[in-house]
Amino acid sequence: MGACQTCCKAKDVARSSQYVGANNSGPPLKATAEHSLSYNRSSSHSHSSEQGSLTARNIVITDKKMFNPYNKLPPIKKPSNGENKRTSFISREFSESKANALFDCYKDPDSDCILAEGVEKFCEDLEVRPDEFIVLLIAWKLNAETMCMFTREQFVSGLQSMRVDSIKGIQSKFPDLIAEIQNKETFKEMYKWTYKFGLDLESGQRTLPVEMAMSLWKLVFSQQEPKILPRWLNFLQKHQSIRGISKDTWDMFLNFVEQVSEDLSCYDDTEAWPSLLDDFVEYENDCQNQNIETDLHFSQ
């Protein structure tokens, strides 16, 4: 009976040590043996071999806890699929062959240009409307000379300047284009380019039709509209005799917006302003005087 109990106890110890070993990473077997021998030399001979074995295993297990594990480094955050795609569009090298292939997707079958139909499809793929401000910025970046037409050279060199060669690459540049024209000098450059862009060069147009000029003024100032702009457009609309806007008037209107206050009080007609701006200020002053006279009439 005693032998049976001893046997069962040894089996239980074996099972216990296997369970502990399976769930804890420990030192190699050689280290375990050394701990066991060291203990056997110093232990009392009065203990049985079974008890010595059990105690030795406990020492080994206890010794394992004395090792201080290394602090785990935090896992590296992996970028999402969207971030990976955006990075790849921006960081990769520009491919001229891909830019030419993209041009071929929209070019007119009878000429090596992208014309009105191709521009419309191009905007559709970019998920923008043709009359949006961002399309004007894209045309400016492509250095287009007239509306609804991109030559191959303009298209490819423009994409190269933006370091993109795909639709998604162009889309990724939208925020950069908006940010770029926040610079005063850059906006002025884009503003002056817009005049020529609106001309019909094939018909030899040298003066921008007033309807086209009004549309372009609304578009070019759509991100930050000057308070004087609605009154200026109203003046042009009410005077049907004004049929065209000269390049000088277009350019000087930006200076007018920047230098003249909303109430026009600091306007100096002795300076070299275009005559159309003189007429506008005179018209506004007359309207203001009429309003004052009307107010006085009703107050009496």
C-alpha positions, 0 to 999 in steps of 0.5 A: 500500500505504501509503495502504491502511494509513493508511486502515485505521488511521483506521477502527480509530481511529474504531471505537475512539473510537465504542466508548469513547464508547458506554460512557462519558458525556462532555462535550458536543461543543462541549467536545470541539472546544475541546480539539481546537483547543487541542491543534492550536495547541500541537502540533508541525506535524511530526505528521500529521493522523491522529496529531493527531486520535488524540492529541486524542481521547485527551486528550478521553477522559483529560479525562473522567476528571478529572470527579469524579462525585457520590456516589450517594445510597442507594436509598430502601427501599420498604415491603413490601405488608404494611407499606403495608396496615398503615399505611393501616389505621391512618392513614386517616380513620375512615368512619362509613358503612363502620362501619355497613356492617360492622355490617350484615354481622352484625346480626340480621335481625329487630333492629338488634343483633348477637346471638349468631349475628352475634357468632360470625360476627364472631369467625370473620372476626376469626380468633379464638375467642369465649372468647379474651381479645382478644374481651373487650377488643373488647367492652370497647372497644365498651362492650357492656352484656351478652354476645353483643349489640352495638347499632349505637350501641355498635358504631359509636362503639366502632370510632370510638374505635379509629379503624378501620372494617374487619375488618383494621383491628380486627385491626391494633389487637390489639397496642394493646389488649393493651398498653393494659391493661398500665396498672394503672388501665386494667386496673382499669377493664376489670376492673370493667366485666367484672362488669356484662358478665357479668350477664343484664340481661334477666332482672334479674340483680344478682348474678353466678352463681358459675360465670360469675364463675369463668369470667370470673376465669380469662379476665380474669387469663389474661394474668397469673394471680395465684398465689392465683387457683387456690386461690380458685377451688378454694374456690368450687368446693368450697363449693356453698352459694356461688351468687353473687358480689356486685359488692363481692366482685368489685371487692375481690378485685382489691384482695385480689390486689394487697395480700395476699401469697400466704401470706396472712400480711398479711391483716387481718380487721379491715379492711372485706373482704367476708365471703366473703374472710374465709371464704376466708382462714379456710379456707386457714388451716385447710387449712394447719394440718391439713397441719401436724398431718398432717406432725407425726403422720407424723413421730412 
